[in-house]
Amino acid sequence: MLTRELLRNGKNKIYINGRPGTVSMLSEIAEKLINICGQHQSHQLFESSFHLTLVDSYGGHSQILESYETSFLKWQKLKEQIAYIESNARDLVMRRDGLERIFEELDPLRLVPGKKSELEVEAKRLSFAEQLISNGSIIVNELQDEAGISTRFNEISAALQTIVKIDPSISNTKALFDTAKMHLSEFEIEISKYALSINLDEEKLRDLQDRISDIVRLERKYRTDEAGLIKILDETKEELALVEDSADLDDLKNECGKLLSEVQTIGHKLRECREKVGKKLIKEVEKELAELNMKDARLKITVNPTEPYIKGTERIEFHISTNKGEEYRSIKQVASGGELSRIMLVLKKVLRERSGVSVLVFDEVDAGISGSVARAVGEKLKALSQDSQVICITHLAQVASLADKHLLVKKDSGVRTKTCLLYTSPSPRD
């Protein structure tokens, strides 16, 4: 159950199964359940990048695609690293001495977030060790002395036991005291451990004070705090690594060449998959288009090899011939608005069966068509609704007449304009 409330103050509230959620959570869940196709989406058919997405969505070769992307990103990162080293080699070598000095100052501090506070607490503990030992001993003695608190508690416990034997109604009161006595015993054990754990260690105290002093001195020197020193050290390590890498530039180039070869090998396998899948997708789309009064429409996939990029080593583009005897051209050059709507409808139907999305929303997907074609589109939507919930926003009677339920959207212009949503039941049909 997904709910989103849009408030007049511009804020909104999102609930997922009755619990508060975020926009990102709503988007992540909804895209697996609902697919929305509007007029503007048909224009994605003009973009070759969208054609590639269609083939990959239909193909089921996600493992090869993920493997390719992983190898490509490794190769790209190493290539950028080599380019940086080559363009900054002289500066890196000149900076080496300065970087090593910074490293030698900061690395011995063994800094992690919160280390300075930890050292200060430990130093304070050692500085007041005598007071801590003295006061700890006083507490332990007061507890363990023959006339101490523990002895008195035992006496009270014995007295209460006698009272309970005579008057059981005070049992709950005795239970309160027994709990307090138990906590006192636990306290006695813990305070004894604490008192024994404190040592007078002057050497360790001096070491802690020296470390704190070093941290404070370097904070002043670099005009930053503990977190800033940690960041400077991390950046210094990275730059020093680049200096070391610059000395092994030939090895890096060899590794880069191996990664490029791996990218090209996986990319070739990916291209073969896409070509095979593309042909299968085209046959299915042509079959569906024939049922939408485009029986002569023919599609083909053009594969153009490119330099490796994040999506592969080729770009894919659909070309179409809408009538017999016409040459194949890009969809942008040939298809009318009505044809675009029908192609997109068919693609949504074909891909729905692969994606498992259960709710399809069509926002005027029937734009640019009428007559018998509109009827054919309506019947296609009707057939699609046998396996999915289909919500269709339309102005065509041929499409609306095939719906199971009607929701009429109208504008009411009174004192304040309102949008009204009215439920109407369609007339019974044979």
Phi and psi in degrees as a GROMACS rama.xvg file:
@    title "Ramachandran Plot"
@    xaxis  label "Phi"
@    yaxis  label "Psi"
@TYPE xy
-106.931  127.307  LEU-2
-131.744  135.291  THR-3
-134.055  120.59  ARG-4
-102.194  124.518  GLU-5
-100.914  116.669  LEU-6
-95.4702  157.018  LEU-7
-65.1841  -25.7525  ARG-8
-80.0871  5.88153  ASN-9
94.282  -13.5955  GLY-10
-83.7152  166.616  LYS-11
-144.272  156.658  ASN-12
-121.918  138.161  LYS-13
-122.077  133.106  ILE-14
-127.91  134.669  TYR-15
-120.388  111.572  ILE-16
53.8145  39.6447  ASN-17
84.2523  -5.43722  GLY-18
-107.042  145.286  ARG-19
-58.931  140.885  PRO-20
-137.444  -177.148  GLY-21
-117.33  167.156  THR-22
-61.4853  -41.4388  VAL-23
-64.7883  -38.9002  SER-24
-65.033  -42.4493  MET-25
-61.5816  -44.0637  LEU-26
-63.638  -44.2381  SER-27
-62.6735  -41.2294  GLU-28
-75.8609  -45.1871  ILE-29
-64.9417  -34.7773  ALA-30
-67.8436  -18.1343  GLU-31
-87.6678  -11.7958  LYS-32
-113.042  -32.5976  LEU-33
-128.816  137.155  ILE-34
-124.801  122.673  ASN-35
-107.501  127.358  ILE-36
-121.891  113.902  CYS-37
-113.619  176.563  GLY-38
-56.3163  -44.3603  GLN-39
-62.7912  -27.4272  HIS-40
-68.3977  -27.0202  GLN-41
-60.667  -29.973  SER-42
-71.6313  -11.9331  HIS-43
-64.417  -22.2324  GLN-44
-64.1258  -14.5203  LEU-45
-78.7543  -15.2912  PHE-46
-100.594  126.33  GLU-47
-64.7593  -30.4898  SER-48
-62.2295  -33.573  SER-49
-70.1611  -34.7679  PHE-50
-62.0227  -40.079  HIS-51
-63.9906  -41.3273  LEU-52
-62.5769  -39.3221  THR-53
-62.242  -46.2197  LEU-54
-63.44  -43.4557  VAL-55
-66.8753  -37.2898  ASP-56
-65.4567  -35.6437  SER-57
-79.9419  -28.3357  TYR-58
-74.2375  -35.9118  GLY-59
72.6795  25.0613  GLY-60
-107.608  41.3779  HIS-61
-62.5192  -32.3514  SER-62
-65.1749  -43.7685  GLN-63
-65.5454  -40.2199  ILE-64
-63.4549  -43.6801  LEU-65
-64.2193  -40.6575  GLU-66
-62.527  -41.3098  SER-67
-64.009  -47.7199  TYR-68
-60.8371  -39.4443  GLU-69
-62.2373  -47.5738  THR-70
-65.8924  -39.6557  SER-71
-63.0255  -44.3084  PHE-72
-65.2236  -36.8679  LEU-73
-63.2571  -46.6103  LYS-74
-63.1344  -43.7336  TRP-75
-63.398  -42.5947  GLN-76
-63.1585  -43.9248  LYS-77
-67.4627  -37.5648  LEU-78
-63.8297  -41.7017  LYS-79
-66.1116  -36.6664  GLU-80
-64.186  -42.9523  GLN-81
-63.8699  -43.2764  ILE-82
-61.8633  -39.9812  ALA-83
-65.2501  -44.2677  TYR-84
-62.488  -44.1603  ILE-85
-63.5106  -38.7307  GLU-86
-82.0025  -17.1366  SER-87
-123.491  16.0237  ASN-88
-56.3573  -46.7779  ALA-89
-64.253  -45.0806  ARG-90
-63.62  -38.6165  ASP-91
-63.242  -43.1744  LEU-92
-64.3863  -40.5763  VAL-93
-66.7355  -31.6053  MET-94
-82.4481  -10.2231  ARG-95
-56.2624  -48.103  ARG-96
-58.8418  -44.4878  ASP-97
-64.041  -40.6449  GLY-98
-65.3709  -40.1229  LEU-99
-66.1479  -36.2223  GLU-100
-64.1754  -43.8386  ARG-101
-61.151  -44.0013  ILE-102
-61.9206  -43.895  PHE-103
-65.503  -27.3385  GLU-104
-78.7396  -41.6618  GLU-105
-91.4492  -36.4032  LEU-106
-60.9096  -40.4561  ASP-107
-62.1352  -18.5706  PRO-108
-71.035  -18.9737  LEU-109
50.3247  49.3456  ARG-110
-75.12  137.017  LEU-111
-137.145  158.889  VAL-112
-53.8093  127.798  PRO-113
88.2939  0.92064  GLY-114
-65.5806  -41.0607  LYS-115
-60.011  -46.2493  LYS-116
-62.1015  -39.3533  SER-117
-62.4995  -43.4163  GLU-118
-64.6841  -40.409  LEU-119
-64.1999  -40.5876  GLU-120
-64.4381  -44.022  VAL-121
-65.4902  -40.2767  GLU-122
-64.4547  -41.4849  ALA-123
-63.1832  -38.7832  LYS-124
-62.5097  -44.2155  ARG-125
-71.689  -33.15  LEU-126
-63.2367  -35.735  SER-127
-106.729  27.6215  PHE-128
-58.1065  -41.9161  ALA-129
-61.5838  -44.4967  GLU-130
-64.3121  -41.1897  GLN-131
-64.7486  -43.1933  LEU-132
-64.2757  -44.3698  ILE-133
-61.413  -50.643  SER-134
-68.4781  -34.8528  ASN-135
-62.8318  -41.1389  GLY-136
-64.4295  -40.4956  SER-137
-58.0714  -45.6434  ILE-138
-64.1354  -46.4138  ILE-139
-60.7293  -43.5992  VAL-140
-62.1657  -41.4707  ASN-141
-62.8876  -31.3721  GLU-142
-79.5022  -41.088  LEU-143
-95.2025  -10.8843  GLN-144
-62.7408  151.023  ASP-145
-57.6957  -29.9626  GLU-146
-104.747  19.0198  ALA-147
-83.2864  -176.39  GLY-148
-62.2045  -42.3519  ILE-149
-61.2544  -42.4624  SER-150
-62.1743  -43.6793  THR-151
-64.1473  -37.8694  ARG-152
-62.921  -39.7097  PHE-153
-63.9379  -38.8563  ASN-154
-64.9821  -42.5213  GLU-155
-63.7325  -39.9647  ILE-156
-62.1258  -40.967  SER-157
-65.8549  -39.6733  ALA-158
-64.9646  -42.7327  ALA-159
-63.5264  -37.4947  LEU-160
-61.0691  -41.1381  GLN-161
-64.145  -42.9858  THR-162
-62.5192  -42.9504  ILE-163
-63.563  -36.3485  VAL-164
-61.5519  -35.935  LYS-165
-83.3821  -42.73  ILE-166
-129.821  90.0617  ASP-167
-61.4614  -14.2462  PRO-168
-65.0889  -16.0834  SER-169
-93.5142  10.6791  ILE-170
-57.8122  -41.8403  SER-171
-63.8868  -37.591  ASN-172
-65.8634  -40.5003  THR-173
-63.3648  -37.1208  LYS-174
-61.5271  -36.6874  ALA-175
-61.789  -43.2018  LEU-176
-67.541  -39.5669  PHE-177
-60.8878  -38.2679  ASP-178
-64.4511  -44.3746  THR-179
-62.1636  -40.1485  ALA-180
-65.0175  -39.3817  LYS-181
-63.9224  -43.6369  MET-182
-64.3899  -36.3844  HIS-183
-63.4541  -40.8001  LEU-184
-63.7893  -42.3799  SER-185
-64.3928  -39.9246  GLU-186
-62.3722  -41.6343  PHE-187
-60.4964  -42.5743  GLU-188
-63.9788  -47.0118  ILE-189
-68.7455  -41.1348  GLU-190
-69.0367  -31.1541  ILE-191
-66.3103  -44.2506  SER-192
-59.946  -43.9041  LYS-193
-62.076  -45.8177  TYR-194
-62.2533  -36.3012  ALA-195
-75.7207  -22.4366  LEU-196
-79.3692  -16.864  SER-197
-85.4621  129.008  ILE-198
-123.898  148.911  ASN-199
-87.5317  97.9095  LEU-200
-122.421  87.7692  ASP-201
-63.6854  -37.3741  GLU-202
-65.1714  -44.2667  GLU-203
-65.0447  -38.1318  LYS-204
-61.7624  -45.3198  LEU-205
-62.3077  -39.1615  ARG-206
-62.6341  -43.4449  ASP-207
-63.6652  -43.8829  LEU-208
-63.8843  -37.6245  GLN-209
-64.9093  -41.9411  ASP-210
-65.2262  -42.1688  ARG-211
-63.7403  -41.0725  ILE-212
-63.0253  -40.0284  SER-213
-63.305  -42.4099  ASP-214
-62.7236  -47.1743  ILE-215
-61.5343  -41.7979  VAL-216
-62.0848  -43.9029  ARG-217
-73.4141  -30.3558  LEU-218
-61.522  -41.3448  GLU-219
-68.0579  -42.8256  ARG-220
-61.1832  -44.971  LYS-221
-94.9597  3.59697  TYR-222
51.8151  53.8159  ARG-223
-152.305  -175.33  THR-224
-110.406  -170.541  ASP-225
-57.7607  -45.6582  GLU-226
-61.3676  -37.7379  ALA-227
-65.0063  -39.4612  GLY-228
-63.4232  -40.8192  LEU-229
-62.6731  -41.6541  ILE-230
-64.9225  -43.1558  LYS-231
-60.6009  -42.2733  ILE-232
-63.5648  -44.0121  LEU-233
-61.5858  -44.4676  ASP-234
-64.7378  -37.1338  GLU-235
-64.3885  -42.951  THR-236
-60.1222  -42.4196  LYS-237
-63.2334  -43.5518  GLU-238
-67.8984  -38.4286  GLU-239
-64.2024  -36.1758  LEU-240
-62.9862  -38.6378  ALA-241
-65.6031  -37.9275  LEU-242
-61.5296  -43.9624  VAL-243
-64.3906  -40.4898  GLU-244
-63.6625  -33.9776  ASP-245
-62.8025  -27.8711  SER-246
-75.1897  -21.1408  ALA-247
-112.261  37.0929  ASP-248
-60.7709  -38.3438  LEU-249
-62.828  -39.6501  ASP-250
-64.4926  -40.5656  ASP-251
-63.2589  -39.5585  LEU-252
-66.66  -37.9769  LYS-253
-63.5366  -43.7318  ASN-254
-63.0351  -38.7455  GLU-255
-63.4776  -40.2809  CYS-256
-63.3229  -39.7304  GLY-257
-64.6589  -41.5169  LYS-258
-65.5891  -39.2765  LEU-259
-62.0522  -42.1166  LEU-260
-61.5047  -39.7193  SER-261
-64.4281  -43.8247  GLU-262
-59.6428  -44.4453  VAL-263
-67.0319  -38.0031  GLN-264
-64.9949  -48.8464  THR-265
-66.5365  -37.9577  ILE-266
-61.3108  -36.9254  GLY-267
-65.3019  -42.375  HIS-268
-63.1148  -41.0185  LYS-269
-63.6689  -40.2757  LEU-270
-63.6887  -41.8532  ARG-271
-61.3402  -42.246  GLU-272
-61.0468  -46.1311  CYS-273
-63.7508  -40.336  ARG-274
-64.4892  -42.8879  GLU-275
-64.8673  -47.0644  LYS-276
-66.2546  -39.2554  VAL-277
-59.8793  -42.0869  GLY-278
-63.0599  -40.0693  LYS-279
-66.3815  -41.0314  LYS-280
-63.0015  -42.1745  LEU-281
-61.9487  -43.9255  ILE-282
-60.4373  -42.168  LYS-283
-67.8582  -40.0005  GLU-284
-66.8217  -43.0165  VAL-285
-60.3659  -40.5798  GLU-286
-62.4119  -43.5936  LYS-287
-69.2161  -37.7155  GLU-288
-64.7275  -34.1547  LEU-289
-60.4587  -30.6845  ALA-290
-78.8814  -8.61134  GLU-291
-111.865  34.3999  LEU-292
63.5945  31.9745  ASN-293
-128.405  51.966  MET-294
-67.9916  -21.2927  LYS-295
-96.4102  1.15052  ASP-296
-70.5195  133.919  ALA-297
-130.996  138.387  ARG-298
-119.97  155.684  LEU-299
-146.729  158.157  LYS-300
-107.345  127.986  ILE-301
-101.286  124.647  THR-302
-107.333  118.64  VAL-303
-112.197  109.472  ASN-304
-60.4255  143.942  PRO-305
-138.473  174.702  THR-306
-65.1046  146.853  GLU-307
-53.6265  134.88  PRO-308
-140.296  179.698  TYR-309
-59.2015  -25.4158  ILE-310
-99.2122  -5.36069  LYS-311
146.957  -160.911  GLY-312
-118.245  22.8998  THR-313
-155.371  161.389  GLU-314
-118.367  138.51  ARG-315
-110.279  139.872  ILE-316
-139.992  133.21  GLU-317
-81.6231  135.562  PHE-318
-120.024  149.409  HIS-319
-136.589  146.05  ILE-320
-122.748  115.359  SER-321
-87.0914  -16.994  THR-322
-137.916  155.732  ASN-323
-59.5526  141.109  LYS-324
84.7827  -10.876  GLY-325
-88.7021  144.081  GLU-326
-76.4961  159.232  GLU-327
-73.4914  134.031  TYR-328
-136.907  169.613  ARG-329
-64.8496  150.366  SER-330
-56.6892  -37.0283  ILE-331
-61.3502  -35.0975  LYS-332
-79.4028  -26.4183  GLN-333
-108.957  -47.813  VAL-334
-71.7724  136.821  ALA-335
-83.3086  174.33  SER-336
-59.5588  -41.7522  GLY-337
-66.1297  -38.4673  GLY-338
-68.3196  -39.5128  GLU-339
-59.3768  -42.4803  LEU-340
-61.882  -42.1075  SER-341
-69.9742  -40.2848  ARG-342
-62.1116  -44.3795  ILE-343
-64.8309  -39.8744  MET-344
-60.2955  -44.5957  LEU-345
-63.8905  -43.1891  VAL-346
-62.8006  -40.3919  LEU-347
-61.8487  -39.8001  LYS-348
-66.7635  -46.3488  LYS-349
-64.5699  -44.8521  VAL-350
-74.5107  -27.1393  LEU-351
-59.0971  -38.0081  ARG-352
-66.5412  -23.1963  GLU-353
-91.4304  -34.208  ARG-354
-84.1166  -25.7698  SER-355
80.4014  5.94733  GLY-356
-62.6689  133.584  VAL-357
-104.011  -11.1152  SER-358
-125.983  123.664  VAL-359
-116.816  128.242  LEU-360
-115.095  120.219  VAL-361
-110.115  115.891  PHE-362
-100.681  95.8625  ASP-363
53.4215  45.0362  GLU-364
-69.4989  -12.4386  VAL-365
-94.0402  17.4409  ASP-366
-62.6918  138.492  ALA-367
84.4352  9.06024  GLY-368
-126.513  165.314  ILE-369
-163.702  -179.041  SER-370
58.9879  -137.052  GLY-371
-66.105  -30.5823  SER-372
-65.765  -40.6715  VAL-373
-62.2774  -38.7642  ALA-374
-63.4913  -43.2578  ARG-375
-62.6987  -39.8991  ALA-376
-63.992  -43.3534  VAL-377
-60.1337  -41.3101  GLY-378
-67.5064  -34.6867  GLU-379
-65.7106  -40.6584  LYS-380
-65.0221  -38.886  LEU-381
-62.7972  -43.5182  LYS-382
-64.491  -39.0578  ALA-383
-63.6912  -31.2714  LEU-384
-74.019  -7.39455  SER-385
-69.7621  -27.2281  GLN-386
-114.87  -9.01925  ASP-387
-141.014  161.796  SER-388
-84.2029  123.249  GLN-389
-113.95  124.611  VAL-390
-113.822  122.627  ILE-391
-126.167  124.391  CYS-392
-95.0307  118.465  ILE-393
-145.886  156.847  THR-394
-112.455  3.50683  HIS-395
-99.9518  126.998  LEU-396
-63.9843  -35.5279  ALA-397
-60.5519  -32.9546  GLN-398
-83.6013  -47.8935  VAL-399
-61.6069  -33.1155  ALA-400
-65.4163  -17.7257  SER-401
-92.9181  -0.846183  LEU-402
-77.2758  153.18  ALA-403
-81.4059  -32.2456  ASP-404
-137.598  146.583  LYS-405
-117.535  136.76  HIS-406
-122.899  116.799  LEU-407
-93.3029  124.04  LEU-408
-103.241  124.01  VAL-409
-141.761  156.602  LYS-410
-103.335  130.161  LYS-411
-109.837  108.757  ASP-412
-98.7016  86.1759  SER-413
-103.672  -134.606  GLY-414
-62.2642  -36.9129  VAL-415
-134.411  131.836  ARG-416
-67.7594  131.873  THR-417
-130.015  149.078  LYS-418
-100.571  127.412  THR-419
-113.407  142.439  CYS-420
-119.726  115.379  LEU-421
-115.631  134.348  LEU-422
-90.2976  128.321  TYR-423
-130.806  141.618  THR-424
-93.8559  130.053  SER-425
-66.7852  158.684  PRO-426
-66.981  146.135  SER-427
-59.2248  141.615  PRO-428
-123.595  157.737  ARG-429
